[in-house]
């Protein structure tokens, strides 16, 4: 089915919801869709008048025609471009959000369940957790996704199951006409389960402009562990609004490594982590190397809801040329969250007279027995250090790469997967060489 936006995107989405085929939905999901769309109609698209979208203007993205729910030909797609050297991983391929089993590579693993989101509605974990976490944030884009998602995956890891190797989730955007895709993912780890998830975002050659509204809910149950890598490698025609909502239970660990590189024109990432039990630990790391007129906005929330928990967050932005980076990190320490240990740091290196950074680290503390800190630095490329390296026989390009690698080292050194760490360092070098 292909639907072309005739007037405004809001009007067309309203018509699309009325025409949406929901016969495959169980009654509970139909009700959730109805409630979510009513909420979206009430809220509308976010504007710069909303404090959380103050620097993120999506007016130009939502006032143009798109194709919705387009059927795509996957025969011509090249998946090798998403390969990570040295990484032995299972592979899941989503084309405009649609799970393409024929191009996925999944060896049998007892205790690992992967289905398209529409085929998972009878799963107990789906019924317990779908739309129970992200939708409580009051986000208009989450509400729109809940109401109109037509693609995505459900992934569940059984109790005590350690997935034998990483799962590489490849998101491919493709289409001959400008299109709007909405992907919904639900990931649940049972008690004592462990998962390493790598998400890559790429664009097929010749693809038209695309707007992607993606929501992922991740539930990490008692003593479960997740390493989650996010590699944004799409082309300039890509525009992404991503919301990741993480809910953690006792003794669980969630690590997020968010990496954005030269390519997509617009990226907005909302990463929210809820620590809703004692002895929970979370780490959020970010590397954003941008060029041209790219715009990348990272909004994070770390919500300490119970005592004896720890969080650690470190984001580094390196905008070049006329690129813009936004960082808004919030740490909440609730009244009951005594003995909290929370750290947040944002460092920025501007390369180019017209590059821009907007940063807003925030702490809201309602408990009195805590250790919390946050900080921010802003600076330009160190010409004296560059001169020092060049005076010792190192070429200018190599010297610039060395200095940026040194700046990014605090974050990349935290990567637990060596193959991904080496790949990210190579992407940093490429991103500087292309400037």
C-alpha positions in Angstrom: 0.0 0.0 0.0 1.3 3.5 -0.8 -0.3 6.7 0.4 1.0 10.1 -0.7 0.6 13.1 1.6 -1.7 15.5 -0.2 -1.9 18.5 2.2 -0.2 18.5 5.6 1.4 15.5 7.3 -0.8 16.0 10.3 -3.9 15.7 8.1 -2.7 12.8 6.2 -1.7 10.9 9.4 -5.2 11.5 10.7 -6.6 9.9 7.5 -4.1 7.1 7.7 -5.1 6.3 11.2 -8.7 6.1 10.2 -7.8 3.7 7.3 -5.3 1.7 9.3 -5.8 -2.1 8.9 -5.9 -3.3 12.5 -7.7 -6.6 12.1 -4.5 -8.4 13.1 -4.3 -6.5 16.4 -5.6 -8.0 19.6 -8.3 -5.9 21.4 -5.7 -4.5 23.9 -3.5 -3.1 21.2 -6.4 -1.6 19.3 -7.3 0.3 22.5 -3.7 1.4 23.0 -3.6 2.7 19.4 -6.9 4.7 19.9 -5.7 6.2 23.1 -2.3 7.1 21.7 -3.7 8.8 18.6 -6.1 10.9 20.7 -3.1 12.0 22.7 -1.1 12.9 19.6 -4.1 14.9 18.2 -4.2 16.8 21.5 -0.5 17.5 21.6 0.4 17.9 17.9 3.9 17.9 16.6 6.5 19.5 19.0 7.6 23.0 18.3 10.4 25.2 19.5 8.0 26.6 22.1 8.4 23.3 23.9 11.5 23.6 26.2 12.8 20.2 25.2 12.6 21.1 21.5 13.9 24.7 21.9 16.8 24.1 19.5 15.2 21.4 17.4 12.9 22.8 14.8 11.1 20.0 12.8 8.8 22.4 10.9 10.6 21.8 7.7 10.4 18.0 8.1 6.6 17.9 8.7 5.5 20.4 6.0 6.4 18.4 2.9 4.8 15.4 1.1 5.8 11.8 2.0 4.8 8.4 1.1 3.5 6.3 3.9 3.6 2.5 4.2 5.4 2.0 0.9 6.1 -1.6 -0.3 9.8 -1.8 -1.2 11.9 -4.0 -3.4 14.7 -5.5 -1.3 16.4 -7.5 -4.0 18.8 -4.7 -4.9 20.0 -3.9 -1.4 23.6 -4.3 -0.4 24.1 -5.4 3.3 27.8 -5.6 3.2 28.1 -1.8 3.8 26.8 -2.4 7.4 29.5 -5.1 8.2 31.7 -4.3 11.1 35.3 -5.7 10.7 36.1 -8.4 13.2 32.6 -8.5 14.7 31.1 -12.0 14.7 27.4 -11.4 15.2 23.8 -12.6 14.5 22.2 -10.2 12.0 18.6 -8.8 11.9 17.7 -6.7 8.9 14.9 -4.1 9.0 14.1 -2.3 5.7 12.1 0.8 6.4 11.3 -0.9 9.7 10.1 -4.1 8.1 11.7 -7.3 9.4 13.2 -9.1 6.4 13.9 -12.7 7.6 15.4 -13.7 4.2 18.3 -11.2 4.7 18.8 -11.9 8.4 21.3 -14.4 9.8 20.1 -16.0 13.0 21.5 -19.3 14.2 19.3 -21.3 16.5 19.6 -20.2 20.1 17.4 -21.7 22.7 15.9 -19.0 24.8 16.1 -16.2 22.2 12.8 -15.2 20.6 12.7 -12.7 17.7 9.5 -11.8 15.8 8.0 -9.0 13.8 6.2 -6.6 16.2 2.8 -7.5 14.7 3.4 -11.2 15.2 4.3 -10.9 18.8 1.0 -9.6 20.3 0.2 -13.0 22.0 3.6 -13.2 23.7 3.3 -12.7 27.5 6.2 -10.2 27.6 4.6 -8.2 24.8 1.3 -8.0 26.7 3.0 -7.0 29.9 5.3 -4.3 28.5 4.2 -2.9 25.2 3.5 0.8 25.5 3.9 0.6 29.2 7.1 2.6 29.5 7.8 5.1 26.6 4.2 6.2 26.5 4.3 7.4 30.1 6.7 10.2 29.1 4.0 12.3 27.4 6.0 12.5 24.1 3.9 13.4 21.1 6.3 11.5 18.7 6.0 8.4 20.9 2.2 8.7 20.9 2.2 9.0 17.1 4.4 5.9 16.8 2.2 3.9 19.2 -0.8 4.7 17.2 0.6 4.2 13.7 3.5 1.9 13.8 3.4 -0.7 11.1 6.8 -2.4 11.6 9.6 -3.3 14.0 10.7 -6.3 16.0 10.0 -8.0 19.3 13.1 -9.5 21.0 13.0 -11.5 24.2 15.9 -13.3 26.0 14.8 -16.0 28.4 15.7 -16.3 32.1 19.4 -17.2 32.6 20.1 -17.1 28.8 23.4 -15.4 27.7 23.2 -14.8 24.0 26.3 -16.4 22.5 27.3 -13.5 20.3 26.2 -9.9 19.6 23.0 -9.2 17.7 23.6 -6.7 14.8 20.3 -4.9 14.0 20.7 -3.2 10.6 18.2 -0.5 9.8 18.1 0.3 6.1 16.2 3.2 4.6 15.3 2.9 1.0 12.7 4.3 -1.4 12.3 6.2 -4.7 10.0 8.8 -3.3 10.2 10.8 0.0 8.8 8.5 2.7 7.9 8.5 6.3 8.5 5.3 8.3 7.5 4.4 11.9 9.3 1.5 13.6 8.4 0.1 17.0 10.7 -2.3 18.9 10.2 -4.1 22.2 13.2 -5.8 23.9 12.8 -7.8 27.1 15.5 -9.5 29.1 14.4 -11.9 31.8 16.2 -12.5 35.0 20.0 -13.1 34.7 19.9 -12.8 30.9 22.6 -11.1 28.9 22.6 -9.4 25.5 24.9 -7.3 23.4 22.9 -5.3 20.8 24.5 -3.3 18.0 22.2 -1.0 15.9 23.5 0.4 12.6 21.5 2.9 10.5 22.4 3.0 6.8 20.8 4.3 3.6 20.5 2.4 0.3 22.1 4.1 -2.8 19.8 6.5 -4.5 17.2 6.7 -1.8 14.9 9.8 -1.5 14.5 11.9 1.6 13.2 9.9 4.5 11.8 10.7 7.9 12.0 7.9 10.5 10.1 8.0 13.8 11.5 5.0 15.9 10.5 4.0 19.4 12.3 1.2 21.3 11.3 0.0 24.8 13.9 -2.1 26.7 13.0 -3.9 29.9 16.0 -5.2 31.9 14.8 -7.5 34.7 16.6 -8.5 37.8 20.4 -9.2 37.4 20.1 -8.9 33.6 22.8 -7.1 31.5 22.6 -5.2 28.2 25.4 -3.6 26.2 23.7 -1.4 23.6 25.6 0.2 20.7 24.0 2.8 18.4 25.9 3.6 15.1 24.3 6.3 13.0 25.8 6.0 9.5 22.9 7.0 7.3 23.2 9.3 4.2 22.3 13.0 4.0 18.8 12.2 2.9 18.1 10.6 6.4 16.1 12.3 9.1 15.7 10.4 12.4 13.6 10.9 15.5 14.5 8.1 17.9 13.1 7.4 21.4 14.7 4.7 23.6 13.1 4.0 26.9 14.9 1.7 29.3 13.3 0.2 32.5 15.6 -1.5 34.9 15.0 -3.8 37.8 17.2 -4.9 40.8 20.9 -5.6 40.2 20.5 -5.0 36.4 23.1 -3.2 34.2 22.4 -1.2 31.0 25.2 0.4 29.0 24.4 2.7 26.0 27.1 3.8 23.5 25.6 6.4 21.1 27.7 7.3 18.1 26.7 9.7 15.3 28.9 10.4 12.3 28.9 12.5 9.1 25.8 11.7 7.0 22.2 12.2 8.1 20.9 15.8 7.9 18.9 15.6 11.1 19.0 13.3 14.2 17.1 13.6 17.4 17.8 10.9 20.1 15.8 10.7 23.3 17.4 8.1 25.6 15.6 7.7 29.0 16.7 5.3 31.7 14.5 4.5 34.7 16.3 2.9 37.7 13.3 1.6 39.5 14.9 -0.8 42.0 17.9 -0.9 44.4 21.4 -1.8 43.2 20.9 -0.7 39.6 23.7 0.6 37.3 23.6 2.5 34.1 26.2 4.1 31.8 25.5 6.4 28.9 28.3 7.3 26.5 28.2 9.5 23.4 30.5 10.4 20.5 29.1 12.9 17.9 31.4 13.8 15.0 29.5 15.9 12.6 30.2 17.9 9.4 28.6 20.1 6.7 25.2 21.3 8.0 24.3 18.3 10.1 22.0 18.7 13.1 22.2 16.1 15.9 20.3 16.6 19.2 20.8 14.1 22.1 18.4 14.4 25.0 19.0 12.0 27.9 17.2 11.3 31.2 18.6 9.2 34.0 15.9 8.8 36.6 17.1 7.5 40.0 13.9 6.3 41.6 15.2 3.9 44.4 18.3 4.0 46.7 21.8 2.5 46.2 22.0 3.0 42.4 24.8 4.4 40.2 24.8 6.2 36.8 27.6 7.5 34.7 27.2 9.6 31.6 29.8 11.1 29.3 29.1 12.8 26.0 31.6 14.3 23.6 30.6 16.5 20.6 32.8 17.4 17.7 30.9 19.6 15.2 32.8 20.7 12.0 32.0 23.3 9.4 28.4 24.5 9.9 27.2 21.5 11.9 25.2 21.8 15.1 25.2 19.6 18.2 22.8 19.7 21.0 23.1 18.0 24.4 20.5 18.1 27.1 21.2 15.6 29.9 18.9 15.4 32.9 19.6 13.5 36.1 16.7 13.1 38.5 17.3 11.8 42.1 13.9 11.1 43.7 13.2 11.6 47.4 13.5 7.8 48.0 16.8 7.5 46.1 19.2 7.8 49.0 22.8 6.7 48.5 22.7 7.6 44.8 26.0 8.0 42.9 25.5 10.0 39.7 28.0 11.5 37.3 27.5 13.5 34.1 30.0 15.2 31.8 29.7 16.9 28.4 32.8 18.1 26.5 32.7 19.9 23.2 35.4 20.6 20.6 34.3 23.0 17.8 36.1 22.7 14.5 35.2 25.5 12.2 34.1 29.1 12.8 30.4 28.3 12.0 30.0 25.1 14.0 27.6 25.4 17.0 26.9 23.6 20.3 24.0 24.0 22.6 24.5 22.2 25.9 22.4 22.0 29.0 23.5 19.5 31.7 20.9 19.3 34.5 20.6 17.9 38.0 17.4 17.7 40.0 18.0 16.2 43.5 15.3 15.6 46.0 17.4 13.3 48.3 20.0 14.5 50.8 22.5 11.5 51.1 23.8 11.4 47.5 27.0 11.9 45.5 26.2 13.8 42.3 28.2 15.9 39.9 27.9 17.3 36.4 30.1 19.5 34.2 30.5 20.9 30.8 33.5 22.2 28.7 33.6 24.1 25.5 36.6 24.7 23.3 38.0 24.9 19.8 40.7 22.9 18.1 44.1 23.3 19.8 46.3 24.9 17.2 49.3 24.9 19.5 49.1 21.1 19.9 48.7 20.7 16.2 51.8 22.8 15.6 53.7 20.7 18.2 52.9 17.5 16.4 53.7 18.9 13.0 57.0 20.2 14.2 57.9 16.5 15.0 57.3 15.4 11.5 53.6 14.3 11.7 51.5 15.4 8.7 48.6 17.8 9.4 45.9 15.3 8.6 47.4 12.6 10.9 48.0 15.2 13.6 44.4 16.3 13.5 43.2 12.7 13.8 45.5 12.1 16.7 44.2 15.1 18.6 40.6 14.2 18.0 41.2 10.6 19.0 42.8 11.9 22.2 39.7 14.1 22.9 37.4 11.2 22.3 39.5 8.6 24.2 37.6 9.1 27.5 34.5 7.8 25.8 35.8 5.2 23.4 38.0 3.6 26.1 34.7 2.6 27.8 33.5 0.5 24.9 33.4 -3.2 26.1 33.5 -4.6 22.5 37.0 -4.2 21.0 35.8 -4.7 17.4 33.3 -1.9 17.8 35.8 0.3 19.5 38.2 -0.1 16.7 35.5 0.5 14.1 34.3 3.7 15.8 37.9 5.0 16.0 38.2 4.3 12.2 34.9 6.2 11.6 36.3 9.1 13.6 39.3 9.2 11.3 37.1 9.0 8.2 34.9 11.8 9.4 37.9 14.1 9.8 39.4 13.1 6.5 36.2 13.9 4.7 36.2 17.5 6.1 
